[in-house]
Amino acid sequence: MKRTETRKIKVGNLFIGGDKKVIIQSMTNTKTKNIDETIKQINELYNEGAEIVRVSIFDNEDSQSLKKIIEKSPCPIVADIHFNPLFAINAINDGVAKIRLNPGNIDDENILKKILTLAKERGTAIRIGINSGSLPLDIVNNFGVTSISMMMAMRRYVKIFEDNEFYNTVISLKATDAPLAIEAYRLAANEFDYPLHLGITEAGPKELGTIKSCAGLAPLLYEGIGDTIRISLTCNPVEEVKVCKKLLNSLGLYSNMVDIISCPTCGRLNFDMEPIVKEIAEYTKDMKFPLKVAILGCAVNGPGEAKEADVGIAGGIGSGILFEKGKIIKAVKEENLVAELKCIIDKYYNEYKKNKLC
Ligand code: SF4
């Protein structure tokens, strides 16, 4: 898949943009002023695979807590400063990797200029985050809420940044409506070379929000658009990271996970397969290495049915088969299928860890 080449923006020890990797982000939902809880959640997100984590700066106490959080964080921190430009200035002085702001929320252009000057001096990146729900009124009143309106607002803000010779910019044009977001991001990718932060905002609860986010982001990612993503779900944000990984993995943009391929089951099934799929998913959930594991209800089409899998099992009546790279290794009694599958998964995992150490 060819990816759109964008400007490379330094965010802490990482880069967003270029033409390859899509960086996974999430956001804490703790009170930032509760430093221990926030650090704990940042670590949970990082351990799951988040490469950048955003925290909310809602009041003075949050703002004063940021420095300690940056010091203790295992990954670059983004400060979301909402409406208060002073929080942006404090965050940059405290060494934050990136701030997210909506310039439409900052009335005083002189303060915005001060933020840009300081960010330039300190090498801080800024995301211009536009949401369909908070576009400038003059644009909405004349043109409504459309992808064109979103682009008009973005052009306005990018111009202010560029007039102040600030180019360390990431941009986002989020909408709650997936087709609107797709249109807006396509227009932005066509016009700007700044890296794009993709997201469907306020996507909803875990299951529905996952579907909506994937409906909106998959077409863009498949077209090579998008340099970083955040999935916004109403649940523990660790789930957002899991969805990001699975979405990117489904499009061939992330490989550091075990992918489970399982059939939907049908009348040919002769054993209780669903608990086995759950057990293997649980067994492999913390194994961060590329492996495709197939679990099929029967061998009706042989292991060729799941030939893209590295290893797998297919059930039968009383016994099943274990296969590897599309070839049958052996027949296995039904009660031993799971143990045999775990054993071969372990073999691949241990080889991976050994090669990584060498
Ligand atoms: S693999 Fe077998 S059990 Fe599973 S859906 Fe296909 S035919 Fe049905």
Residues whose N, C-alpha, C, O or C-beta is under 5 A from the ligand:
A	BS01	SF4	C263 P264 T265 C266 R268 L269 L296 G297 C298 V300
